[in-house]
Amino acid sequence: MPSLCPACDGAEFQLLFTASDRLYNTTSKQFQVVECKRCRLMQLAPQPAPSELETYYPKNYWFAPEMSTASRLEEIYRRFVLRDHVRFGESGPVLDVGCGGGLFLRMLQDRGFRAMGLDFSLDAARVAWSVNRAPATCATLEAAPFARQTCAAVTMFHTLEHLYEPRSYLRAAHELLRPGGRLVVQVPNAACWQFLLLGASWNGVDVPRHLYDFRPADLDRMLGSCGFEVLRRKYFSLRDNPAGLATSLAPSLDPMARRIRQSGWPRTCCTGRWWWRRCHSRCSKLPAGPGPRS
């Protein structure tokens, strides 16, 4: 079991379920998903060491277009469903954290945004530069080579759930944003009907790559403690909800899983998106709002 909950410092946890890697079959090892008894944040337990976790990410985990007809069709689909991601109306530099192969960055540039990416995978940053002509840096957000208060917006699409310390990334984003700048966060929503219906089979838990599974209240507490206030919530993603349900029921439908099978890789969604504004002071309470990578 974890020592302390990163959201509330709680020390008591309860087991929810055990699961293995249904999507990519990178391991047959069973993992526990536990829930904090105080705040109910869900997390993988125990969390794999970084050297072990790396082995659970297939080669080319991010999208990199190829010359095949299937790959071209996939890029067309990704461009279509990513259109909604660029509609946040900020002017000024936009930093995409966890940029992967940089398709989203390229779409931002096509629309006149000054966009830059960051990823802890050097190969992903190379794909962003070479394929999508998008500037990308290989680093953690805490060590990113950007000056304080230079970004109009920071985006994190399906990034927080992969991090050992998501709060440290949120604090770093707060430092990089201009006063009044926007943080856009998208994560699988562990309070959605797909999870309630499918449980451990829901692809949003993505064991063992997702170290945390967030409900909206979990993000409220964590982001509020890092100085953000909520502006808008959205609970449907054209990219992730239909595909998430399909691949939960039949993991072989996932395009990445199909590529892994074809390449001979060794074998052993409902989502929620939140728009946050940088505040000068910490927020103890968030106002209610209306109501998963390239």
N, C-alpha and C positions, 0 to 999 in steps of 0.2 A: 504494500500500500504506500501511497505518497506520504511524505513527512508532513507537509503543510499545503493547504490549498492556496494557489497563487492569487485567487480573487479575494478571499476573506481571511486567510491564515487559519482556517479551520483545520483540525487535526483528526477528525473522525470521518470515515468513508464507508460506503456500503457498495457491495458488488451488484452491478446491473446485469452484465452478461459477459460471456467469453466469446471470442471470435478470432478468425485468422484472415489471411489475405484472400478474399473472395474474388477480387477484381483482376489482379495480375498474377496471383499464385507465386509470388516471390519467395514464400516460405510456408511451411505447414505448421509453424509454431503457433500456439494458442496464446492470446493476449486477453487481459482483463480490462473491462471498461467499468470504472467506479464513479460514484457520485458523492460529492461533499455533502455531509449531513446538515451542514449549516446553511450553505448558499445554493446547493444542488448543481454546481458546476461539474460537468462530466469530463473525465480525462482517462487516458490510457495509463495502465499501471501494471508493472513498473514501466517507465518510459525507456526505450532502448538507448544505449549509448550512441553518440554521434557516429562512430565507426560502424555500428550495427545498423543504425537507421538508414545510412547511406545505401546499404545493400538492398533495401526495400523499395528504392526508386529505380524503375527500369531505365535503361539507356534511352536517351531522347524522351524523357518524361514530358517535356514541353512540346508544343506543336512546331514542327519544321516542315514546310511544304516540300514535296518531292515532285518528280516529273510524271508520276502515274496519274491516270484519270481519276482514280479514287481519291488521291491526295488533293487534286485540283478541286474536285467537288466538295471535299471537306473544308478547304479554305474558303470557297464560296459560301458554304453554310456558316462557318465561323464569322465571316465578315457580316453576314446578314444578322446573326443573333447578337453580335457585339455592338451593333449600332446604338443600342440603348445605353451602353457603357459610356459613350462619349457625350451624353446629353446632361452634363452637369453645369454648363454655362459659366465656367470660370475663365478669366483672362489672366495670362501670366504663365510662368513655368509650372508644368505638371510633372510630378514624380510618380511613376508607377513602380511600386514595391512588389517584388516577385514577378518581374516582367516576363519571365520565360523567354520564348523566341522572339518577342517584340512585335507581334502582329497588332496588338492594341496600340502600341506606340506609333506604329506606321499609320494607323487609321487616325490617330490624333493629329499627326503631322499633316496628313492629307486635308484635314479640316482647319489648318492654320494654327494649331496649338504648338507651343514650344514644349516638347515632351522629352523626357529622359527616363531611363529605366535603371532598376537596381535588382540584382539577383545574386544569391550566394553560389550559383553554379557558373563557373567560368565558361563551360560549353554553351550554356543558354545565352550568356552575354555575347559570345562570339556569333551565335546564330542571329541575334538581334542586330548586330552590326553588319554582318555579311549578307544576310538574306533580306532583312527589312530596312536596312540603312538607318537604323535607329540607334542613337547613342545610349549605351548601357554600361553600367559599372558592376564589377564583381566585388561585393562587400556586404557586410551586415549594415543595417540601417544606423546602428549606433556609431559605426565607423565610416559612414558615407562621407565622401569628400565634397560636401555642400555646406555653404554658409548658413547660419541661423536666419530664419525669417525671410527666406528667398523664394519659397514655393507658394503659388496661389492655391494649389491643390495637391494632395497626396492621395493616391489610390492604393488599396490593398484588396485585390480580388482573389479570394481563396488563398490567403497567405497566413492569417493569424492562427488558423487551426494546425498549421505545420510547425509552429515555433515552440521552443522550450520555454521562452519567457515572452509571451505576447505583450505584457505590460511594458517591457523595455522598448519595444518597437513603437508602441503608442506614445510613450513619452518622447522618443526621438522624433516622431512625426510632429508632435506639438512644437518642438523646438524649431523644426524646419519651416513650419507654416508662418505666413504673415499673419498679423492680427486680423481676425475675421476670415482667414483662409479656411478651406473646406477639406475635410478628411472623408473619403468614400470607402466604406468597408463592406465587403461581401463575404459571408461565410455560410456553410450549410446550417439550416435552422433546425436545431434538435427539438424544437417544440412543434414541428410541422406534422401534418397528418400522415405523411409517408413514413416518418419514423415511428409514430404511434401505431401504424398498421403493420410495418415490416420489421421493426426492432433491429436486431443485429444484422439483418439482411439488407437494410437500407444503405445505399452506396455513400450517403453523406457521412457515415462514421469512418469509412475508408481505413479500417485497421490494416496495418499498423502505422500508416503515414500521418493520420490525423492524431495529434497528441491531445487535443482538446475538442470538445463538442459543445458549442455555445447555444444557449437559448437567448431570446431577446433580453431578458432580465440580466443575464450574465454580462452581456455587452454594455448594458446601461450602467451597471456598477463599475465595470473596468474602465470604460471610456470616461465616465464622469470623474473617476478618481485621477484621471490623467489630464483633466482640464478642458473637456469637450462638452458641448451641449447638443442635444439632438435637434435637427431641423426637419428631417423627413425619414420615413421608413418605407420600405417596399418589400413585399413578400412573394413576388413572382419574378422569375427570370426565364425568358424564352429560351435561353441557352441551356439552363440547368434543370428546370423542373421536369419537362417532358423526358429529356434524356436520362435524368436521374432515376425516374420511375422505371424506364425501360431497362436500364443497366442493373437496377436493383433486382428486377425479376429475371433478367438474363444477362449476366456479366459479359458474355461473349459478344454482345452487341456493341460494347464500347470500342471506338475506333483504335484507341491505344492498345487495349487488350488484344485486338485482332492483329495489330502490327507486331506485338510481342510474340504471338504465336507464329507468325510468318517468319520472324527473324530468328526463331529458335532460342529465345532468351531462356537461360537455365531456370528450371522450376524447382523448387524444394517444397431529384433533389429539390427536394424543396430547398430554396436558399432564401436568405434574408439580406437585404442591403440597407445600410444605414449611412445617411449624410450627417456629418458632424461639423460644427463650427469651432474654430480655435477661440478660446476665451482667455481673458487676461488673468482670471482667477479660477481656482478649482470649483467644480460644481458638486454640491452635495446631493442635489436632486435634479432629475432630468424631466423636462416637461413631456407630456405624452404627445406622440405624433400620430398621424393617420396611418390607418392601417387597412453555381457556384460560379480558365487561364489560357492565355494565348501563348 
